[in-house]
């Protein structure tokens, strides 16, 4: 499988998406009011959401570039993408900010999203930012 030269641009998009999907708030009350039964469950939710975000953006990139891959190639592509993001420290920043801003509603909506646009809309739930949605993420609310 050959990856187009535009892959670095896609990395930048994923980094921005991961950062934007869990905007950091230093207020400790946010974490306390997040409604997860335990810190461990909140952390596991952040890890699940992180993996889902990587999958959505990797799939969108492959589709936009017209890449046809087998299931094994797609899994390897996602894994390689995630490895590069981890090396750059993107996941560390995401996990820190996710811990403070993820709510069960945002988690459920984000995990139900099947598009990057739907995912972005889910992460805006409960914020002062305008929310738009696709039909798949709207049903998760």
C-alpha positions, 0 to 999 in steps of 0.5 A, spaced: 500 500 500 502 506 498 501 512 502 500 519 498 505 525 500 499 529 503 499 524 509 503 530 513 497 534 512 492 529 515 497 528 521 496 535 522 488 535 522 488 529 527 492 533 532 487 539 531 481 534 532 484 530 538 486 537 541 479 540 539 475 534 541 477 535 548 478 542 550 482 543 556 479 546 562 483 546 569 477 547 573 477 541 578 470 542 579 469 539 571 472 533 573 468 532 579 462 533 575 463 529 569 458 524 572 463 518 571 462 513 577 470 513 577 476 516 575 478 509 572 471 509 568 473 516 565 480 514 563 477 508 560 472 512 556 477 517 554 482 511 551 476 508 547 474 515 544 481 516 542 481 510 539 475 511 535 477 518 533 483 516 530 479 510 526 474 516 524 480 520 521 484 515 518 478 512 515 476 519 512 483 520 510 483 513 506 476 515 503 478 522 501 485 519 498 481 514 494 485 508 498 482 501 497 485 497 503 483 490 505 481 490 513 488 488 515 491 494 511 486 498 514 488 496 521 495 496 520 494 504 517 490 506 523 495 502 528 501 506 524 497 513 525 496 512 532 503 510 533 506 516 530 501 520 534 503 517 540 510 519 538 509 526 538 505 526 544 498 528 542 495 522 546 498 525 552 495 532 551 488 529 549 488 524 555 489 530 560 484 535 557 479 529 556 479 527 563 477 534 565 472 535 559 469 528 557 462 527 560 458 521 559 453 524 554 459 527 549 462 520 550 456 516 548 455 521 542 462 521 540 462 513 540 456 513 536 459 518 530 460 515 524 463 521 521 468 526 523 463 532 522 458 528 527 464 527 532 466 534 532 458 536 533 458 531 539 464 534 542 461 541 542 455 538 546 454 543 553 459 548 550 457 555 548 459 553 541 454 552 536 452 545 534 451 542 528 450 534 527 449 529 522 444 524 522 448 518 525 450 522 531 444 526 532 440 519 534 446 518 540 443 524 543 
